[in-house]
Each structure stands twice: as structure tokens, then as C-alpha cells.
Amino acid sequence: MVADPAPFHAVEHDPPVDVLDSEFPLRLTTGRRLESFNTGVQSRGFSSPLHDGGEAILLSPADGARFGIADGSRARVISRRGAVEAPVRFDDRLRPGLAFMNFHFPELVATNVLTIDATDPKSGTAEFKATAIRIEPVA
């Protein structure tokens, strides 16, 4: 007879600390692009043409239209902690209201000045994936 597995414990949903509102209506998530995993690209020992434009903020075309920002233009990305300028690329795989930025190019765009210092109370993991932002076209 096999012993019963440990009982599962339900986890309560805890929404992001950095709430969306009329001043900061977009959710920014940060991360790596696929070609950044398990390569020398992270250490700068390998230059990949797939990284061209990796410093851009990715937006849905609907959000570009909503905020008057054109694909290929530059925008000011503002959070409650700081602001950066970045090129804009539309990505129709993103749902409206969600933006993405890579954190691998601090010499081009200091993405992490936007992110929040909140951490998960159990794991200590930083909440880099849920920053409230607004975006403005750069004239």
C-alpha cells in the first residue's frame, strides 16, 4: 500500500502590491526573451542578432492607439519609482493593458528603476513582474 501524499494546502490569491489606477493604467512585466536563456548572451560573451532592439518596451497595438504612441517611436515609461525612455515595439501577442520590458540592457534602458521593492513574505521573491506604469510619447 502506498502512503497518502502530503495534503495540499490552498493558497490565497494576493494581488500585486502596485495597483493600477487612472494615473498608472498599464501593468509592466519584466523578464528575459527566449534567446537570453542558457547562453553567453547574459554574460555579454556572445553577441546575438536576436537581441537587436531588446531594450524596447513591447505594447499591444491597442495600447499604442490608446496612448497615441506609434510602433517604432520612443516613449517615456513612468512608474511610481522612476522613469526611463525606450523604443516602442508593438506585439499583438500582448493583451491590452500589459506591457513587457527586458532587463538585460541596463546600459541602454535601466528597466529596474521602474520596478517595485515588494517581496513575497514566504519565499522572499521580488515582485518585479507587476509594476503599474503609464506611457507617454516622446516628442
The first five atom37 places (N, CA, C, CB, O) and aatype in JSON, in Angstrom:
{
  "aatype": [12, 19, 0, 3, 14, 0, 14, 13, 8, 0, 19, 6, 8, 3, 14, 14, 19, 3, 19, 10, 3, 15, 6, 13, 14, 10, 1, 10, 16, 16, 7, 1, 1, 10, 6, 15, 13, 2, 16, 7, 19, 5, 15, 1, 7, 13, 15, 15, 14, 10, 8, 3, 7, 7, 6, 0, 9, 10, 10, 15, 14, 0, 3, 7, 0, 1, 13, 7, 9, 0, 3, 7, 15, 1, 0, 1, 19, 9, 15, 1, 1, 7, 0, 19, 6, 0, 14, 19, 1, 13, 3, 3, 1, 10, 1, 14, 7, 10, 0, 13, 12, 2, 13, 8, 13, 14, 6, 10, 19, 0, 16, 2, 19, 10, 16, 9, 3, 0, 16, 3, 14, 11, 15, 7, 16, 0, 6, 13, 11, 0, 16, 0, 9, 1, 9, 6, 14, 19, 0],
  "atom_mask": [
    [1, 1, 1, 1, 1],
    [1, 1, 1, 1, 1],
    [1, 1, 1, 1, 1],
    [1, 1, 1, 1, 1],
    [1, 1, 1, 1, 1],
    [1, 1, 1, 1, 1],
    [1, 1, 1, 1, 1],
    [1, 1, 1, 1, 1],
    [1, 1, 1, 1, 1],
    [1, 1, 1, 1, 1],
    [1, 1, 1, 1, 1],
    [1, 1, 1, 1, 1],
    [1, 1, 1, 1, 1],
    [1, 1, 1, 1, 1],
    [1, 1, 1, 1, 1],
    [1, 1, 1, 1, 1],
    [1, 1, 1, 1, 1],
    [1, 1, 1, 1, 1],
    [1, 1, 1, 1, 1],
    [1, 1, 1, 1, 1],
    [1, 1, 1, 1, 1],
    [1, 1, 1, 1, 1],
    [1, 1, 1, 1, 1],
    [1, 1, 1, 1, 1],
    [1, 1, 1, 1, 1],
    [1, 1, 1, 1, 1],
    [1, 1, 1, 1, 1],
    [1, 1, 1, 1, 1],
    [1, 1, 1, 1, 1],
    [1, 1, 1, 1, 1],
    [1, 1, 1, 0, 1],
    [1, 1, 1, 1, 1],
    [1, 1, 1, 1, 1],
    [1, 1, 1, 1, 1],
    [1, 1, 1, 1, 1],
    [1, 1, 1, 1, 1],
    [1, 1, 1, 1, 1],
    [1, 1, 1, 1, 1],
    [1, 1, 1, 1, 1],
    [1, 1, 1, 0, 1],
    [1, 1, 1, 1, 1],
    [1, 1, 1, 1, 1],
    [1, 1, 1, 1, 1],
    [1, 1, 1, 1, 1],
    [1, 1, 1, 0, 1],
    [1, 1, 1, 1, 1],
    [1, 1, 1, 1, 1],
    [1, 1, 1, 1, 1],
    [1, 1, 1, 1, 1],
    [1, 1, 1, 1, 1],
    [1, 1, 1, 1, 1],
    [1, 1, 1, 1, 1],
    [1, 1, 1, 0, 1],
    [1, 1, 1, 0, 1],
    [1, 1, 1, 1, 1],
    [1, 1, 1, 1, 1],
    [1, 1, 1, 1, 1],
    [1, 1, 1, 1, 1],
    [1, 1, 1, 1, 1],
    [1, 1, 1, 1, 1],
    [1, 1, 1, 1, 1],
    [1, 1, 1, 1, 1],
    [1, 1, 1, 1, 1],
    [1, 1, 1, 0, 1],
    [1, 1, 1, 1, 1],
    [1, 1, 1, 1, 1],
    [1, 1, 1, 1, 1],
    [1, 1, 1, 0, 1],
    [1, 1, 1, 1, 1],
    [1, 1, 1, 1, 1],
    [1, 1, 1, 1, 1],
    [1, 1, 1, 0, 1],
    [1, 1, 1, 1, 1],
    [1, 1, 1, 1, 1],
    [1, 1, 1, 1, 1],
    [1, 1, 1, 1, 1],
    [1, 1, 1, 1, 1],
    [1, 1, 1, 1, 1],
    [1, 1, 1, 1, 1],
    [1, 1, 1, 1, 1],
    [1, 1, 1, 1, 1],
    [1, 1, 1, 0, 1],
    [1, 1, 1, 1, 1],
    [1, 1, 1, 1, 1],
    [1, 1, 1, 1, 1],
    [1, 1, 1, 1, 1],
    [1, 1, 1, 1, 1],
    [1, 1, 1, 1, 1],
    [1, 1, 1, 1, 1],
    [1, 1, 1, 1, 1],
    [1, 1, 1, 1, 1],
    [1, 1, 1, 1, 1],
    [1, 1, 1, 1, 1],
    [1, 1, 1, 1, 1],
    [1, 1, 1, 1, 1],
    [1, 1, 1, 1, 1],
    [1, 1, 1, 0, 1],
    [1, 1, 1, 1, 1],
    [1, 1, 1, 1, 1],
    [1, 1, 1, 1, 1],
    [1, 1, 1, 1, 1],
    [1, 1, 1, 1, 1],
    [1, 1, 1, 1, 1],
    [1, 1, 1, 1, 1],
    [1, 1, 1, 1, 1],
    [1, 1, 1, 1, 1],
    [1, 1, 1, 1, 1],
    [1, 1, 1, 1, 1],
    [1, 1, 1, 1, 1],
    [1, 1, 1, 1, 1],
    [1, 1, 1, 1, 1],
    [1, 1, 1, 1, 1],
    [1, 1, 1, 1, 1],
    [1, 1, 1, 1, 1],
    [1, 1, 1, 1, 1],
    [1, 1, 1, 1, 1],
    [1, 1, 1, 1, 1],
    [1, 1, 1, 1, 1],
    [1, 1, 1, 1, 1],
    [1, 1, 1, 1, 1],
    [1, 1, 1, 1, 1],
    [1, 1, 1, 1, 1],
    [1, 1, 1, 1, 1],
    [1, 1, 1, 0, 1],
    [1, 1, 1, 1, 1],
    [1, 1, 1, 1, 1],
    [1, 1, 1, 1, 1],
    [1, 1, 1, 1, 1],
    [1, 1, 1, 1, 1],
    [1, 1, 1, 1, 1],
    [1, 1, 1, 1, 1],
    [1, 1, 1, 1, 1],
    [1, 1, 1, 1, 1],
    [1, 1, 1, 1, 1],
    [1, 1, 1, 1, 1],
    [1, 1, 1, 1, 1],
    [1, 1, 1, 1, 1],
    [1, 1, 1, 1, 1],
    [1, 1, 1, 1, 1]
  ],
  "atom_positions": [
    [[0.84, -1.18, 0.0], [0.0, 0.0, 0.0], [0.89, 1.24, 0.0], [-0.96, 0.0, 1.22], [1.87, 1.32, 0.74]],
    [[0.53, 2.2, -0.84], [1.28, 3.45, -0.96], [0.71, 4.46, 0.02], [1.23, 4.0, -2.42], [-0.51, 4.6, 0.16]],
    [[1.6, 5.14, 0.7], [1.15, 6.15, 1.66], [0.49, 7.31, 0.93], [2.33, 6.66, 2.51], [0.85, 7.64, -0.2]],
    [[-0.47, 7.92, 1.58], [-1.13, 9.1, 1.0], [-0.12, 10.23, 0.88], [-2.34, 9.55, 1.87], [0.71, 10.44, 1.77]],
    [[-0.19, 10.97, -0.22], [0.72, 12.12, -0.35], [0.35, 13.18, 0.68], [0.66, 12.72, -1.78], [-0.76, 13.19, 1.22]],
    [[1.29, 14.05, 0.93], [1.03, 15.15, 1.87], [-0.19, 15.92, 1.4], [2.27, 16.1, 2.0], [-0.4, 16.1, 0.2]],
    [[-0.99, 16.37, 2.33], [-2.19, 17.11, 1.93], [-1.81, 18.43, 1.25], [-3.1, 17.39, 3.17], [-0.81, 19.07, 1.58]],
    [[-2.63, 18.81, 0.3], [-2.43, 20.09, -0.39], [-3.03, 21.2, 0.44], [-3.05, 20.06, -1.81], [-4.07, 21.03, 1.09]],
    [[-2.38, 22.33, 0.41], [-2.9, 23.49, 1.12], [-3.25, 24.56, 0.1], [-1.88, 24.03, 2.16], [-2.43, 24.91, -0.75]],
    [[-4.44, 25.07, 0.2], [-4.88, 26.11, -0.71], [-4.05, 27.38, -0.47], [-6.39, 26.41, -0.54], [-3.69, 27.69, 0.66]],
    [[-3.77, 28.07, -1.54], [-3.04, 29.33, -1.46], [-4.02, 30.43, -1.82], [-1.78, 29.35, -2.4], [-4.7, 30.38, -2.84]],
    [[-4.07, 31.43, -0.97], [-4.95, 32.56, -1.25], [-4.29, 33.49, -2.25], [-5.3, 33.32, 0.05], [-3.09, 33.76, -2.17]],
    [[-5.09, 33.97, -3.2], [-4.59, 34.93, -4.17], [-4.31, 36.26, -3.48], [-5.59, 35.13, -5.34], [-5.14, 36.78, -2.74]],
    [[-3.14, 36.78, -3.72], [-2.75, 38.08, -3.18], [-2.4, 38.95, -4.37], [-1.54, 37.96, -2.16], [-1.36, 38.74, -4.99]],
    [[-3.23, 39.92, -4.72], [-2.99, 40.71, -5.93], [-1.7, 41.52, -5.82], [-4.17, 41.64, -6.2], [-1.17, 41.71, -4.72]],
    [[-1.19, 42.01, -6.95], [0.03, 42.82, -6.92], [-0.08, 44.01, -5.97], [0.37, 43.31, -8.31], [-1.14, 44.62, -5.83]],
    [[1.03, 44.32, -5.33], [1.08, 45.45, -4.4], [0.89, 46.77, -5.14], [2.42, 45.46, -3.63], [0.22, 47.67, -4.65]],
    [[1.49, 46.88, -6.32], [1.46, 48.1, -7.11], [0.18, 48.13, -7.95], [2.73, 48.21, -8.03], [0.15, 47.59, -9.05]],
    [[-0.85, 48.74, -7.42], [-2.17, 48.71, -8.05], [-2.26, 49.62, -9.27], [-3.24, 49.1, -7.05], [-1.61, 50.67, -9.34]],
    [[-3.07, 49.19, -10.23], [-3.36, 50.01, -11.39], [-4.42, 51.03, -11.01], [-3.82, 49.15, -12.59], [-5.31, 50.75, -10.22]],
    [[-4.3, 52.23, -11.58], [-5.31, 53.26, -11.37], [-5.3, 54.19, -12.58], [-5.04, 54.05, -10.04], [-4.65, 53.88, -13.57]],
    [[-6.0, 55.29, -12.52], [-6.07, 56.18, -13.67], [-4.73, 56.84, -13.99], [-7.13, 57.25, -13.44], [-4.48, 57.19, -15.15]],
    [[-3.87, 57.02, -13.0], [-2.55, 57.62, -13.24], [-1.55, 56.61, -13.79], [-2.02, 58.22, -11.94], [-0.69, 56.97, -14.6]],
    [[-1.66, 55.36, -13.37], [-0.77, 54.27, -13.81], [-1.64, 53.1, -14.3], [0.2, 53.82, -12.65], [-1.85, 52.14, -13.56]],
    [[-2.15, 53.19, -15.54], [-3.15, 52.23, -16.0], [-2.63, 50.95, -16.65], [-4.03, 52.89, -16.96], [-3.42, 50.06, -16.97]],
    [[-1.31, 50.84, -16.85], [-0.75, 49.65, -17.51], [0.03, 48.8, -16.52], [0.15, 50.06, -18.68], [0.62, 49.32, -15.57]],
    [[0.03, 47.49, -16.74], [0.82, 46.56, -15.93], [2.09, 46.22, -16.72], [0.01, 45.27, -15.57], [2.0, 45.67, -17.82]],
    [[3.25, 46.53, -16.16], [4.53, 46.18, -16.77], [5.04, 44.89, -16.14], [5.57, 47.31, -16.6], [5.08, 44.76, -14.92]],
    [[5.43, 43.96, -16.98], [6.12, 42.77, -16.5], [7.5, 42.77, -17.14], [5.31, 41.46, -16.85], [7.66, 43.2, -18.29]],
    [[8.49, 42.3, -16.4], [9.86, 42.28, -16.91], [10.34, 40.84, -17.01], [10.8, 43.11, -16.01], [9.8, 39.95, -16.35]],
    [[11.34, 40.62, -17.82], [11.88, 39.28, -17.93], [12.9, 39.17, -19.02], [0.0, 0.0, 0.0], [13.41, 40.17, -19.53]],
    [[13.2, 37.93, -19.37], [14.15, 37.62, -20.44], [13.38, 37.25, -21.69], [15.1, 36.47, -20.03], [12.26, 36.75, -21.63]],
    [[14.01, 37.5, -22.82], [13.49, 36.97, -24.07], [14.08, 35.58, -24.24], [13.83, 37.91, -25.29], [15.1, 35.25, -23.64]],
    [[13.45, 34.77, -25.05], [13.84, 33.37, -25.19], [15.32, 33.19, -25.47], [13.04, 32.73, -26.3], [15.95, 32.3, -24.9]],
    [[15.89, 34.01, -26.34], [17.29, 33.81, -26.71], [18.26, 34.17, -25.59], [17.61, 34.62, -27.93], [19.46, 33.95, -25.73]],
    [[17.77, 34.73, -24.48], [18.63, 35.09, -23.36], [18.88, 33.94, -22.39], [18.02, 36.24, -22.6], [19.78, 34.03, -21.56]],
    [[18.13, 32.87, -22.49], [18.29, 31.76, -21.57], [19.47, 30.87, -21.97], [17.0, 30.93, -21.52], [19.64, 30.55, -23.15]],
    [[20.27, 30.49, -21.0], [21.32, 29.48, -21.16], [22.31, 29.78, -22.29], [20.69, 28.16, -21.41], [22.72, 28.87, -23.01]],
    [[22.68, 31.03, -22.45], [23.67, 31.38, -23.47], [24.64, 32.39, -22.9], [22.99, 31.94, -24.74], [24.42, 32.95, -21.82]],
    [[25.71, 32.61, -23.63], [26.68, 33.62, -23.26], [26.15, 35.03, -23.44], [0.0, 0.0, 0.0], [26.82, 35.99, -23.07]],
    [[24.94, 35.17, -24.0], [24.37, 36.5, -24.19], [24.21, 37.2, -22.84], [23.0, 36.4, -24.91], [24.4, 38.42, -22.76]],
    [[23.88, 36.46, -21.8], [23.69, 37.06, -20.48], [24.99, 37.64, -19.95], [23.15, 36.04, -19.5], [24.98, 38.66, -19.26]],
    [[26.11, 37.01, -20.27], [27.4, 37.48, -19.75], [28.08, 38.44, -20.72], [28.31, 36.3, -19.48], [29.18, 38.91, -20.45]],
    [[27.42, 38.72, -21.84], [27.95, 39.59, -22.88], [29.13, 38.95, -23.63], [28.38, 40.91, -22.27], [29.8, 39.63, -24.4]],
    [[29.38, 37.65, -23.41], [30.45, 36.97, -24.1], [30.03, 36.52, -25.49], [0.0, 0.0, 0.0], [30.86, 36.03, -26.26]],
    [[28.77, 36.68, -25.83], [28.24, 36.26, -27.11], [27.28, 37.33, -27.58], [27.54, 34.87, -27.01], [26.42, 37.77, -26.82]],
    [[27.41, 37.76, -28.81], [26.53, 38.78, -29.36], [25.52, 38.12, -30.3], [27.34, 39.87, -30.1], [25.91, 37.49, -31.28]],
    [[24.27, 38.25, -30.0], [23.23, 37.63, -30.81], [22.45, 38.69, -31.58], [22.28, 36.81, -29.92], [22.04, 39.69, -31.01]],
    [[22.25, 38.47, -32.87], [21.41, 39.41, -33.63], [19.96, 39.39, -33.15], [21.47, 39.08, -35.12], [19.2, 40.31, -33.43]],
    [[19.58, 38.33, -32.42], [18.23, 38.26, -31.88], [18.01, 39.29, -30.77], [17.95, 36.87, -31.35], [16.87, 39.58, -30.41]],
    [[19.1, 39.83, -30.23], [18.99, 40.83, -29.17], [18.8, 42.24, -29.72], [20.21, 40.8, -28.3], [18.54, 43.16, -28.95]],
    [[18.93, 42.42, -31.02], [18.72, 43.75, -31.58], [17.34, 44.25, -31.19], [18.88, 43.72, -33.12], [16.34, 43.57, -31.42]],
    [[17.28, 45.44, -30.61], [16.01, 46.01, -30.18], [15.5, 45.47, -28.86], [0.0, 0.0, 0.0], [14.36, 45.73, -28.49]],
    [[16.32, 44.71, -28.14], [15.88, 44.1, -26.89], [15.58, 45.09, -25.78], [0.0, 0.0, 0.0], [14.97, 44.72, -24.78]],
    [[16.0, 46.33, -25.96], [15.74, 47.34, -24.93], [14.35, 47.98, -25.08], [16.82, 48.42, -24.98], [13.99, 48.84, -24.27]],
    [[13.59, 47.59, -26.08], [12.28, 48.2, -26.34], [11.24, 47.78, -25.31], [11.81, 47.82, -27.73], [11.33, 46.73, -24.69]],
    [[10.24, 48.65, -25.16], [9.04, 48.26, -24.42], [8.09, 47.67, -25.45], [8.39, 49.48, -23.64], [7.85, 48.27, -26.5]],
    [[7.54, 46.52, -25.14], [6.57, 45.87, -26.02], [5.17, 46.22, -25.53], [6.78, 44.33, -26.06], [4.86, 46.08, -24.35]],
    [[4.34, 46.68, -26.46], [2.95, 47.06, -26.17], [2.02, 46.38, -27.16], [2.78, 48.6, -26.24], [2.42, 46.01, -28.26]],
    [[0.78, 46.22, -26.76], [-0.22, 45.76, -27.71], [-0.52, 46.92, -28.66], [-1.53, 45.26, -26.98], [-0.43, 48.08, -28.25]],
    [[-0.87, 46.64, -29.91], [-1.25, 47.73, -30.82], [-2.41, 48.57, -30.26], [-1.64, 47.15, -32.18], [-2.47, 49.78, -30.48]],
    [[-3.33, 47.92, -29.54], [-4.46, 48.66, -28.95], [-3.98, 49.7, -27.93], [-5.45, 47.69, -28.29], [-4.5, 50.81, -27.89]],
    [[-2.98, 49.33, -27.12], [-2.45, 50.31, -26.15], [-1.68, 51.41, -26.85], [-1.54, 49.61, -25.14], [-1.71, 52.56, -26.41]],
    [[-0.99, 51.09, -27.94], [-0.32, 52.13, -28.71], [-1.34, 53.16, -29.18], [0.0, 0.0, 0.0], [-1.11, 54.36, -29.05]],
    [[-2.45, 52.69, -29.74], [-3.51, 53.6, -30.2], [-4.12, 54.36, -29.03], [-4.61, 52.81, -30.95], [-4.37, 55.56, -29.13]],
    [[-4.36, 53.68, -27.93], [-4.98, 54.29, -26.74], [-4.15, 55.45, -26.2], [-5.18, 53.24, -25.64], [-4.7, 56.45, -25.75]],
    [[-2.81, 55.32, -26.23], [-1.95, 56.34, -25.64], [-1.24, 57.19, -26.68], [-0.93, 55.68, -24.75], [-0.36, 57.98, -26.33]],
    [[-1.6, 57.06, -27.96], [-1.04, 57.9, -29.02], [0.43, 57.65, -29.28], [0.0, 0.0, 0.0], [1.19, 58.59, -29.53]],
    [[0.84, 56.39, -29.22], [2.24, 56.01, -29.39], [2.35, 55.1, -30.62], [2.8, 55.3, -28.11], [1.61, 54.13, -30.75]],
    [[3.28, 55.44, -31.5], [3.44, 54.68, -32.74], [4.49, 53.58, -32.58], [3.83, 55.61, -33.88], [5.45, 53.72, -31.83]],
    [[4.27, 52.49, -33.3], [5.25, 51.42, -33.36], [6.54, 51.99, -33.95], [4.73, 50.21, -34.21], [6.51, 52.66, -34.98]],
    [[7.68, 51.74, -33.3], [8.96, 52.25, -33.76], [9.34, 53.61, -33.21], [0.0, 0.0, 0.0], [10.45, 54.08, -33.44]],
    [[8.43, 54.24, -32.47], [8.72, 55.54, -31.87], [9.43, 55.35, -30.53], [7.42, 56.37, -31.67], [9.76, 54.22, -30.15]],
    [[9.67, 56.44, -29.83], [10.23, 56.38, -28.47], [9.16, 56.84, -27.5], [11.53, 57.25, -28.33], [8.32, 57.68, -27.82]],
    [[9.22, 56.27, -26.29], [8.23, 56.64, -25.26], [8.92, 56.79, -23.92], [7.11, 55.58, -25.18], [9.98, 56.22, -23.67]],
    [[8.29, 57.56, -23.07], [8.71, 57.7, -21.67], [7.83, 56.75, -20.88], [8.58, 59.19, -21.15], [6.61, 56.82, -20.94]],
    [[8.47, 55.85, -20.14], [7.77, 54.86, -19.31], [7.95, 55.31, -17.87], [8.33, 53.39, -19.54], [9.08, 55.47, -17.4]],
    [[6.84, 55.52, -17.16], [6.88, 56.11, -15.83], [6.17, 55.21, -14.83], [6.23, 57.52, -15.84], [5.05, 54.75, -15.08]],
    [[6.83, 54.96, -13.7], [6.2, 54.22, -12.6], [6.21, 55.13, -11.38], [6.95, 52.86, -12.3], [6.63, 56.29, -11.46]],
    [[5.75, 54.62, -10.26], [5.77, 55.39, -9.02], [7.19, 55.56, -8.46], [4.88, 54.72, -7.97], [7.39, 56.32, -7.51]],
    [[8.16, 54.87, -9.04], [9.54, 54.92, -8.55], [10.53, 55.59, -9.48], [10.01, 53.55, -8.27], [11.61, 55.98, -9.04]],
    [[10.21, 55.73, -10.73], [11.16, 56.32, -11.66], [10.61, 56.35, -13.08], [0.0, 0.0, 0.0], [9.46, 56.01, -13.33]],
    [[11.49, 56.75, -14.0], [11.09, 56.86, -15.4], [12.28, 56.54, -16.29], [10.53, 58.27, -15.72], [13.43, 56.79, -15.92]],
    [[12.0, 55.98, -17.47], [13.01, 55.7, -18.48], [12.43, 56.03, -19.85], [13.49, 54.21, -18.41], [11.21, 56.09, -20.01]],
    [[13.3, 56.23, -20.81], [12.89, 56.35, -22.21], [13.29, 55.06, -22.91], [13.53, 57.6, -22.91], [14.36, 54.51, -22.65]],
    [[12.42, 54.59, -23.8], [12.7, 53.35, -24.52], [12.04, 53.38, -25.9], [12.2, 52.12, -23.72], [11.03, 54.06, -26.09]],
    [[12.61, 52.65, -26.84], [11.92, 52.47, -28.12], [10.67, 51.62, -27.91], [12.85, 51.83, -29.17], [10.6, 50.84, -26.96]],
    [[9.7, 51.78, -28.79], [8.43, 51.06, -28.68], [8.32, 50.06, -29.83], [7.23, 52.05, -28.7], [8.59, 50.38, -30.99]],
    [[7.91, 48.87, -29.48], [7.58, 47.86, -30.49], [6.21, 47.28, -30.14], [8.66, 46.72, -30.55], [5.94, 46.96, -28.99]],
    [[5.37, 47.17, -31.14], [4.07, 46.55, -30.93], [4.22, 45.04, -31.0], [3.04, 47.05, -31.96], [5.0, 44.51, -31.79]],
    [[3.45, 44.36, -30.16], [3.42, 42.9, -30.13], [1.96, 42.49, -29.98], [4.32, 42.32, -28.96], [1.37, 42.65, -28.91]],
    [[1.41, 41.95, -31.03], [-0.02, 41.61, -30.99], [-0.31, 40.38, -30.13], [-0.53, 41.37, -32.38], [-1.47, 39.99, -29.99]],
    [[0.74, 39.75, -29.56], [0.52, 38.64, -28.62], [0.23, 39.14, -27.21], [1.75, 37.73, -28.59], [-0.23, 38.38, -26.36]],
    [[0.5, 40.43, -26.96], [0.21, 41.0, -25.63], [-1.24, 41.45, -25.58], [1.15, 42.19, -25.32], [-1.76, 42.04, -26.52]],
    [[-1.87, 41.17, -24.48], [-3.24, 41.65, -24.31], [-3.19, 43.13, -23.94], [-4.01, 40.82, -23.22], [-2.23, 43.56, -23.31]],
    [[-4.2, 43.9, -24.31], [-4.23, 45.31, -23.91], [-4.15, 45.44, -22.39], [-5.51, 45.99, -24.44], [-4.77, 44.68, -21.65]],
    [[-3.37, 46.42, -21.95], [-3.2, 46.64, -20.52], [-1.93, 46.04, -19.96], [0.0, 0.0, 0.0], [-1.58, 46.3, -18.81]],
    [[-1.22, 45.22, -20.76], [0.0, 44.57, -20.31], [1.16, 44.97, -21.21], [-0.16, 43.04, -20.3], [1.05, 44.91, -22.44]],
    [[2.28, 45.37, -20.62], [3.5, 45.74, -21.35], [4.64, 44.86, -20.87], [3.85, 47.26, -21.16], [4.59, 44.33, -19.75]],
    [[5.66, 44.7, -21.71], [6.81, 43.89, -21.35], [8.09, 44.64, -21.65], [6.79, 42.55, -22.11], [8.22, 45.31, -22.67]],
    [[9.07, 44.53, -20.71], [10.42, 45.05, -20.94], [11.43, 44.02, -20.48], [10.63, 46.4, -20.21], [11.25, 43.35, -19.46]],
    [[12.51, 43.91, -21.23], [13.63, 43.05, -20.91], [14.52, 43.77, -19.91], [14.43, 42.65, -22.19], [14.65, 45.0, -19.97]],
    [[15.13, 43.05, -18.98], [16.01, 43.7, -18.0], [17.49, 43.47, -18.3], [15.7, 43.19, -16.61], [18.33, 43.77, -17.46]],
    [[17.81, 42.95, -19.49], [19.19, 42.62, -19.83], [20.02, 43.76, -20.39], [19.19, 41.52, -20.8], [21.2, 43.56, -20.67]],
    [[19.46, 44.93, -20.56], [20.18, 46.02, -21.21], [20.23, 47.28, -20.36], [19.55, 46.33, -22.55], [19.81, 48.34, -20.82]],
    [[20.74, 47.19, -19.12], [20.73, 48.37, -18.25], [21.58, 49.51, -18.8], [21.23, 47.99, -16.89], [21.36, 50.67, -18.44]],
    [[22.54, 49.2, -19.65], [23.34, 50.26, -20.24], [22.56, 51.04, -21.3], [24.61, 49.68, -20.86], [22.95, 52.15, -21.66]],
    [[21.45, 50.47, -21.79], [20.6, 51.14, -22.78], [19.32, 51.68, -22.15], [20.26, 50.19, -23.91], [18.92, 52.81, -22.44]],
    [[18.69, 50.89, -21.31], [17.46, 51.28, -20.61], [17.49, 50.64, -19.22], [16.18, 50.85, -21.4], [17.54, 49.42, -19.11]],
    [[17.46, 51.45, -18.19], [17.54, 50.96, -16.8], [16.16, 50.53, -16.32], [18.11, 52.06, -15.87], [15.57, 51.15, -15.44]],
    [[15.65, 49.45, -16.91], [14.3, 48.95, -16.64], [14.0, 48.81, -15.15], [14.09, 47.62, -17.32], [12.9, 49.14, -14.7]],
    [[14.96, 48.33, -14.37], [14.69, 48.05, -12.96], [14.48, 49.29, -12.09], [15.8, 47.24, -12.39], [14.1, 49.16, -10.93]],
    [[14.73, 50.5, -12.61], [14.37, 51.69, -11.82], [12.85, 51.83, -11.74], [14.99, 52.97, -12.44], [12.34, 52.56, -10.89]],
    [[12.14, 51.14, -12.61], [10.68, 51.19, -12.61], [10.05, 50.23, -11.62], [10.15, 50.9, -13.99], [8.94, 50.48, -11.13]],
    [[10.74, 49.14, -11.31], [10.13, 48.05, -10.57], [10.04, 48.32, -9.07], [10.91, 46.79, -10.8], [10.69, 49.22, -8.54]],
    [[9.24, 47.53, -8.43], [8.91, 47.72, -7.02], [9.8, 46.84, -6.13], [7.42, 47.39, -6.76], [10.28, 45.8, -6.58]],
    [[10.02, 47.26, -4.9], [10.86, 46.52, -3.97], [10.09, 45.49, -3.13], [11.55, 47.48, -3.05], [10.69, 44.8, -2.31]],
    [[8.79, 45.38, -3.34], [7.99, 44.44, -2.56], [8.47, 43.01, -2.79], [6.5, 44.57, -2.92], [8.92, 42.66, -3.88]],
    [[8.36, 42.19, -1.76], [8.74, 40.77, -1.88], [7.64, 39.89, -1.32], [10.08, 40.5, -1.15], [6.82, 40.32, -0.51]],
    [[7.65, 38.65, -1.76], [6.72, 37.66, -1.24], [7.11, 37.33, 0.2], [6.71, 36.37, -2.13], [8.28, 37.05, 0.46]],
    [[6.17, 37.36, 1.14], [6.53, 37.13, 2.54], [7.02, 35.72, 2.85], [5.36, 37.43, 3.39], [7.73, 35.53, 3.83]],
    [[6.67, 34.73, 2.02], [7.11, 33.36, 2.29], [8.4, 33.01, 1.58], [6.03, 32.39, 1.88], [9.29, 32.39, 2.17]],
    [[8.53, 33.39, 0.31], [9.7, 32.98, -0.47], [10.79, 34.05, -0.53], [9.29, 32.61, -1.87], [11.95, 33.75, -0.8]],
    [[10.4, 35.31, -0.27], [11.35, 36.4, -0.39], [11.57, 36.85, -1.83], [0.0, 0.0, 0.0], [12.4, 37.72, -2.08]],
    [[10.85, 36.25, -2.77], [11.0, 36.59, -4.18], [10.52, 38.01, -4.44], [10.23, 35.59, -5.06], [9.46, 38.42, -3.95]],
    [[11.29, 38.75, -5.2], [10.93, 40.14, -5.53], [9.74, 40.16, -6.49], [12.12, 40.88, -6.15], [9.58, 39.27, -7.32]],
    [[8.92, 41.19, -6.36], [7.74, 41.33, -7.21], [8.07, 42.22, -8.41], [6.56, 41.92, -6.41], [7.48, 43.28, -8.59]],
    [[9.03, 41.77, -9.23], [9.41, 42.53, -10.43], [8.4, 42.39, -11.55], [10.76, 42.07, -10.91], [8.47, 43.13, -12.53]],
    [[7.47, 41.49, -11.42], [6.6, 41.16, -12.54], [5.28, 41.89, -12.54], [6.33, 39.72, -12.53], [4.39, 41.55, -13.33]],
    [[5.12, 42.88, -11.69], [3.81, 43.52, -11.6], [3.94, 44.99, -11.21], [2.93, 42.79, -10.58], [3.56, 45.4, -10.11]],
    [[4.48, 45.79, -12.13], [4.67, 47.21, -11.88], [3.62, 48.02, -12.61], [6.08, 47.65, -12.31], [3.39, 47.82, -13.81]],
    [[2.97, 48.93, -11.91], [2.0, 49.84, -12.53], [2.76, 50.96, -13.22], [0.98, 50.41, -11.48], [3.62, 51.59, -12.61]],
    [[2.44, 51.22, -14.5], [3.12, 52.26, -15.25], [2.13, 53.09, -16.07], [4.17, 51.64, -16.18], [0.97, 52.74, -16.23]],
    [[2.65, 54.2, -16.56], [1.98, 54.92, -17.64], [3.04, 55.15, -18.71], [1.33, 56.28, -17.15], [4.24, 55.06, -18.45]],
    [[2.58, 55.44, -19.9], [3.5, 55.61, -21.02], [3.09, 56.85, -21.79], [3.51, 54.35, -21.95], [1.91, 57.1, -22.02]],
    [[4.09, 57.63, -22.18], [3.85, 58.89, -22.9], [4.75, 58.94, -24.13], [4.1, 60.13, -21.98], [5.9, 58.5, -24.07]],
    [[4.25, 59.48, -25.24], [5.12, 59.63, -26.4], [6.21, 60.65, -26.14], [4.31, 60.03, -27.64], [5.99, 61.62, -25.42]],
    [[7.39, 60.43, -26.71], [8.48, 61.39, -26.62], [8.43, 62.24, -27.88], [9.88, 60.68, -26.45], [8.45, 61.72, -29.0]],
    [[8.37, 63.54, -27.69], [8.24, 64.45, -28.84], [9.53, 64.55, -29.63], [7.83, 65.85, -28.38], [9.6, 65.28, -30.62]]
  ]
}
